[in-house]
Amino acid sequence: MKRKTKPRENHTKPLRLFKVEQAIQNLTYPSVKRLMKELEVSRRTILRDIDELKIYYNAPIEYDRSKKGYYYSDNTYFVKNMMLTESEIFAVTGILPLMERYNNTPLKKTITKVYETISQMLPNQVEVQSSFMNDVEFISDPVPIIKEEIFNSIFKATKLHKIMKFNYRSISSTEYKPHTLYPYKIYNQKGDWYILGFNPDRENFSTFTLARMKNISLCKEFKPDPDYRKKIHIDPNFGIWNNDSAPQKIELLFDKSVNTYILERTWHKNQECHQNEDGTVYLSFESNQIQETLYWVLRFGSAVQIINPPELKDAYKTEVSKMMKKIKR
């Protein structure tokens, strides 16, 4: 009868084999006891791993009785096959969309360099126990490109607490205008990059999009406000635009035509979501980002009904009215 391998064993075994191989390579005639201590596993596990390296990976491992330890008869040897399970490959592919969030920034070059370095450190042949990789394609949202000098200047200013002066083009503007900012926090929300800081012109904390900034100059150093977090009012789930409005309870009712789509996702960390008897879905959460919530609700067209708050209802009616006027033209 074939012995069943524990799930954890399947996950950790390739890494442990690699560590055993490295230990024999780098330590001077390590004994079983030394390997047990290094890897924090039992004697039986060490002996089994050594046998597996010798049988399945053709590792030239020998035992020196006089020195009571293991060594490689061929010092140029390393494990040439790294077996990766389907779940491990899937975990790696799951990281790719996160890396794509940096494609519009100078960090892409750094990430690519790190990836190439890791690739060079791997064995000559990597064998994957799955072919599903060929069937997976990641589609990222379109994001604006951020110039390298902008990206680097903002990170430097934030780290060193330097006052920034720059030109900025708002979403509805046709030209750039001068601004001053005391930078505090950098955000990445769904692929877009933002800087939040104290705006002396408005005398409050404001948020700016990195892609809309240019001609940044760093000025004198400032002393950060230790209580600044109490003075910012954002909701990363729906928007990072700072405003003094108190969070309101958003209540929405979705048609059963989008039933599953709404139920299967977490739209907000404090949401309440359930299906009604008639198949409609009730969704509620608290947020002070009314404008951003409006943009999100508009995506669903007639498949959603706003229950509360009245402010969101009015904003929805106004926006739909504007769209209708354009259609009639």
Secondary structure, DSSP 4 states (H G I P E B T S, - for coil): -PPPPPHHHHHHHHHHHHHHHHHHHHSSS--HHHHHHHHT--HHHHHHHHHHHHHHS---EEEETTTTEEEESSTT----B--B-HHHHHHHHHHHHHHHTTTTSTHHHHHHHHHHHHHHHS-SB--BS--GGGG----PPP-----HHHHHHHHHHHHHTEEEEEEE--TT-SS-EEEEEEEEEEEEETTEEEEEEEETTTTEEEEEEGGGEEEEEEEEE----TTGGGG---BTTTB-----PPPEEEEEEE-GGGHHHHHTS--STT-EEEE-TTS-EEEEEEES-HHHHHHHHHTTGGGEEEEE-HHHHHHHHHHHHHHHHHHH-
